[in-house]
Amino acid sequence: MGSGSGEGFGLFAAGFARQPVREQSASELGEDARLVGAARDGDRAAFGRLYDRYARMVHGVLLARVPVGEVEDLVQDVFALALRRLSTLRENGSFGAWLAAIARNLVNDFHRRSAPEDQLSVDASDNEVELSMSSGDQDGLAAAALDVIRSLPEAYREPLILRLVEGMTGPEIAARTGLTPGSVRVNLHRGMQQLRARLSAGGSRPEQERP
C-alpha cells in the first residue's frame, strides 16, 4: 500500500465500518437484565430484543477468529445455544460477557472440528485479497485491511474489529463483552498502532514484534 497507506486506512475506517452504536446507559443495562429475566421465563420476543442488541458484538467476536464465510451461521449457533442455556446464567446483568464467552467457545469447537478446511479457507481468502487489490477496488482495500487485522495478536483482533467493522465505541465494547475498560483502551491503542504499521508495510508482518 506504500505511501497511500494513511489514505487507505482512512477509507477502511470510514467506509468499511457500520454506523456507530450508542454507548449503553444505566437504564439500557437495566433493560438488558429485564429482557434476560423475561426470556428466561419463556418470552421469545424478549430474547429477540436481546438478539437485536447483541448480534453485532457476537458477529465481531466471531469475525476476529473464523473464516468470513462461516460467521453468519455461527452467529445463529451462538444465540441458539444461549437460548438453550439461559437458565444457567447466574446474573441477568452479565448477559453480554456470558454471550461473548459462548461465542469464543464455539470458535474453539469450530477449529477443533475443521482445522484442515479452515487453513484452506484462509489461503483462498489471501488470493482473493491480492486479486482485489490489484484492481484498485475499495472493497478489496477493506478486505485487505480486515485480513491484516486478523493477522494481529489475538488480544487486538477482537476490539479492533468491534470498533472498526461493527462500529462499537470503546466503552460499549467493554460493557458488551465483559472486558475491562482499561484493557479495551490499551488493546485498541496498541492494535491500531500495529494495524497502521502493517498497512504501511503492505500488510507484511515484522520479524520481531511485541504484543
FENCOR-V796069 format. One record per backbone hydrogen bond with DSSP energy under -0.5 kcal/mol. NH is the residue of the N-H (numbers start at 1). CO is the residue of the C=O. If there is no record, write none. Layout:
BEGIN
NH_CO + NH_CO
END
This chain:
BEGIN
4_1 + 5_2 + 8_4 + 9_5 + 10_6 + 11_7 + 12_8 + 13_9 + 14_10 + 15_11 + 16_11 + 16_12 + 17_12 + 18_165 + 21_167 + 29_25 + 30_26 + 31_27 + 32_28 + 33_29 + 34_30 + 35_31 + 36_32 + 37_33 + 38_34 + 39_35 + 40_36 + 41_37 + 42_39 + 43_38 + 44_42 + 47_43 + 48_44 + 49_45 + 50_46 + 51_47 + 52_48 + 53_49 + 54_50 + 55_51 + 58_54 + 59_55 + 60_56 + 61_57 + 62_58 + 63_59 + 64_60 + 65_62 + 66_62 + 70_67 + 71_67 + 71_68 + 74_70 + 75_71 + 76_72 + 77_73 + 78_74 + 79_75 + 80_76 + 81_77 + 82_78 + 83_79 + 84_80 + 85_81 + 86_82 + 86_83 + 88_85 + 89_86 + 92_90 + 94_91 + 95_92 + 98_94 + 99_95 + 100_96 + 101_97 + 102_98 + 103_99 + 104_100 + 105_101 + 106_102 + 107_103 + 108_104 + 109_105 + 110_106 + 111_107 + 112_108 + 113_109 + 114_110 + 118_114 + 119_115 + 120_116 + 121_117 + 122_118 + 123_119 + 124_120 + 125_121 + 126_122 + 127_123 + 128_124 + 129_125 + 130_126 + 131_127 + 132_128 + 133_129 + 134_130 + 135_131 + 135_132 + 136_133 + 137_132 + 141_137 + 142_138 + 143_139 + 144_140 + 145_141 + 146_142 + 147_143 + 148_144 + 149_145 + 150_146 + 151_148 + 152_149 + 156_153 + 157_153 + 158_154 + 160_156 + 161_157 + 162_158 + 163_159 + 164_160 + 165_161 + 166_161 + 168_162 + 173_169 + 174_170 + 175_171 + 176_172 + 177_173 + 178_174 + 184_180 + 185_181 + 186_182 + 187_183 + 188_184 + 189_185 + 190_186 + 191_187 + 192_188 + 193_189 + 194_190 + 195_191 + 196_192 + 197_193 + 198_194 + 199_195 + 200_196 + 201_197 + 202_199 + 203_198 + 204_201
END
